Amino acid sequence: MDLKLFEDFITLAETHSFSRAAERRNSAQSAFSRRIQSLERWVGTALVDRRSTPLQLTAAGEAFQEIAEDMLRGIRHGREEVLSIATQTTTAISFAVTHSLSLNFFPHWIKEIERKSGPLSLRLLSHDGEKCREALSHGDCHFMICHFDDRMKEDFKSSRLKSLSLGRDKLIPVSAPMADRSPLVKVPGTRDSRTPYLSYAHGSFMGRSLDLFFQESRQPAYLQPCFETSLAECVKAMVIEGHGVGWLPETLIRHELETGRLVRAGEPEWEIEFEVRAFRPLTRLPKAAERLWNLIIQDIPSVTNFF
């Protein structure tokens, strides 16, 4: 069985669209569809409900997605370990880390880890949240580090992952200050005067957290989106220049808040508590990555399974 068929199926499961999946796999849609049909014949049952819009997996397809992801991760991580044995080299421990955390959290955190472990061979991929999760699912990295709050649990329910909390932070709505140090713009705004809003792009976990927060909020937020990016640093720069309100991690803007370059643009009920979490697959990782995970657990023993 060609492993590319499993990769095709996982991409289809992620995109819920034959056309988008074929585009991502650099394939004509007709050829891509034939490969999925070939996989279904091999499995012996339908994996995709083609009548649903958007496309959904069958119950068998959902079960097979877990099997396919575990198998591809196992093969890729096993290959790394075999090569490290054959070449007598150390396997690089790879992380997929969301943009803002790769700049502000990861360097300090990994330095503290290396104080106990000694120097590590590392590889860092920096993406938005969804691409980090995709890299972890496909076996392109050993660990993912991202923002997470309890509202996002449903998003991870089908993932065969476990995680632990590395720390806490909060998203704060901030604005450039006026001369009297009051905010230039404020939340929640009004129906007649909406607040210009600097938002996060689809795929950003901070954006997902904000969307879920707004859905649950008892008080409506009257916001007018005027800018979108997946980079918190870019939101920060736009807020400083007075383009609108943006929700930013407190750890990212602590200095700007202390110096008055940024000011809070809303009451405490508009702030969102969240965690920085490390995720890994349930399947076994190469020895170097497993040793690192065990070292982290010694300091942070609470591990949450997401499956």
N, C-alpha and C positions, 0 to 999 in steps of 0.2 A: 504494500500500500504506500503510495506516494505521500510523504509528509506534507507536501504543499496542499493536498486536499484538506487536511486538518487545519492548516493555516487559513485557507479559503473559508472554511466553515466558521472559524472563530471570528474572522472579519465580518462575515455576514451576520453573525449573532450580535456583534457590537453595533453595526450600522443599521440593522433592520431594513436593509434596502439592497436589492440585487445590483442596481445601477451604481450606488455609492460604493458598495463592496468591490464590484468589478473595477471601478476607477481606482480605488485604493490599492488593488492588487495588480494594477497595470494590465488589465485584461479586457477583451471585448465582452460585453454582457452575455452574449449567446454562449461563448466558450466557458465563461464562468458558471453559467447556469448548468451547462452539461457536466461540469466537474462536480457540482453539488449533487446532481442526480446520480452520478457515478458513486459518490460517497454513500448516498442513501441506499443504493442497490447493494453495496458492500455491507452496510450495517444491517440491512434487511427490513427497514421501515422508514417512513417519512420523518424527517427531522425538522421540516419547515412547513408551517401552515401558510400556503400561498394565497389563501382566500382572505386573510386578515389585512387590514390597512391601519397603521403600518405593519409590515411583515412581522410575524411572531414565530417563535420556535414551538414545536409540539412538546408535550411532556417528555417524550423520548429525546427530542433535540436538546432540551434543557439539561437532562441528565448527561447526554453525550458531550455537551459543551464543557462540563467539569472534567470529564475523562480526557478530552482532547487537550485542554489547557494543562492538566497535570502531566500528561504524557510528553507534550512538547517541552515544558519546563524541565522535566526529568531528563530528557535526551540532551537538551542544551547544557544544563548544569553538569550532567554526567560527562559530556564531551570536554568541558572545561577541566574537570578533575583529572580525566585520563591524560589530557595534554600536559597538565602540570606535572603529573607523575613521569610521563615520558621525557619531558624536557628538563625535569628537575628545577622547575621554576615555581614561584608562588602565584596562586590564582588571585587576580585582582578582584577585590570585593566591590561590586558595582551598586550604585544608588541612583534611583530616579527621584529627584527632589524638585518640588515646585519652585518657580522662579525666585520669589522673594525669600524663601527659606534657604535656597542655595547661596544667596548673597549674604544674608544676615544671621541665619541660625547655624547652618551646617559647618562653616569653618571653625567656629568656637566650640560647637558640640563635639566634633570629631577630634579636636585637639585635646579635649578632656578625656575622651576615650583612649587616645594614644598614650596618655600619661600612664595608663594602667596596662595597656596591651603592648606597648612599644610601637615602632613605626609600622604602618600598614600600607599595603599596595592597594590603591583606590582608583575607581573610575566613577565619574559623576556625569549623569545626564540631567539636564535642566529643561523642564517642560511645564506646560500647564497641567492641572490636576488629572484630566482625562487621559492625556498622553502618558503621564507617569503611570497611571493604573494600567493602561494598555501595555506599556513596556514590562510591567510586573507580570501581567497575565501571559504574555508571550514568552516569558523567560529571558528577556533582554537585560534584566537586572536582577539582583538578589533581594534588594530592599527598596521600598518607597517611603519617602518622608513627605508629609503633606499636612495642611490644616484640616481639622475635622471637628464637627460638633454633633451632638446626639441626634439632631434632626436629619443627619445624613445616614443614619443606620440602615434605613430601607435601601439606600443606593448600594450598600455593600452586602446585603443579605444573601445574594446568590454567589458571592465570591468565596472561594475556598482559601481564605486568608486568616491570619491571626495578627494581632497588633498589640502595641503597648504605647502608653502615653509618655512622651519625653519632656513635656512641659505644658504650661498654660499661657494663654495670651487673650487679648480681646480686640475686636474690631470696633473702632471708634469713628463716628462721623465727625469730620473736621473741615475747617474752612480757612481761607486766608483771613487775617484780621483787618478790621477798619482802624482808623486812627486811635479810637478809644479802646482798642483791643477787644471789641465785641465782634462776633462773626460777620463776615461779609454776606453770607447766606446761611440759612438755618433749615433744619428738618423739624417737623414734617412738611412744612410748606402749607399752602392752602389750595382749595379747588380753583380759585381765581388767580393765584400767583404761585405757580409750581416752582420748586427749587431745582436749579440746574444740577444734574446728577452725573458724576463721572463713574461709569459702571465697569464691571469686569466682564470679559468676553465669555461666551458659552464654552464650557470646558474647564473654566477656572473653579476650583473648589471654594474659594472665597466668594465668588459670584453665586455659586450654588447655595452656600450657606445664607447669603443675603436674600436670595429668592425665597427660600423656605421661611426665613424670619419674617419677611413681609407678608407671606401668606397667612402666618399664624398671628400676626400682630392685631390687637384689638383696635388700634388707632390707625387709620389709613395714612400712608405716606404719599404726599402729592409731589412727585418727582418728575422732572422732565429730562430723560436721558439725552446727553449732548456729546458724549465721548465714550468710547469703549476700548478696552485693552485687557490683555491677560497679565500685565505687569504692574504690581503694586508700586514699584518705584516710579513708573510713568504716571500713575494716578497721583502719587505724592507730588511730582513736579507740576502737574496741571493744577492741583489744588493750591499750591504755593503761589502760582501765577494768577490765581483768582478766577479760574474758569468755572468753579462750582464746588459742590460738596462731594466728598469721597470718604468711604469707609476704609480705614487703614489700620494695620496691626499696631498696637501700642508700642511694642518693642521697636518698630521701624521708625516711629515719629517721636520717641521720648525726648530727644534733644530739641526738636522743633517746638514741642509743647512747652518745654522748660524755658526756652528763649523767647517765646511769643511769636515765632515765625508762623506757627499754626495754632488755632484755637478750636476747642470743642464746639461743634455746631448743633448739638442737641442735648436733651436731658439724658440721664443715665439709662432710662428704659430703651433708648435707641442704640445702646452698646450691646455687642454680642460676644459672649464668652465662648472660647473655643480652645481646642487642644492642638498641640503639635504631636502627630502620631507617626510611628514607624510601623510599616506593614511588611509582611513576608508571606510566601505561600506555605500551606500546610505540608507540602511535600519536602523531602530532604534537600538541603542545600549542600554545595561543596564544603569540605571540612573547614576551610578558612572562614567562610561566611557563618557556618554553624558556631564556630568558636566565638566569633564576634557577637552573635545573638545571645549566647549564653553569658558572655561578659556583661552585656547590657542588662539582662534579666537580673543579674546579681544586685544591681543598684535599683532596678525598677521591676519588682516581681509580679506586678499585676498584668496579666496577658489576656486580651479579649479575642475570642474567636469570631470570625464573620463568615458563617456558612450555614 
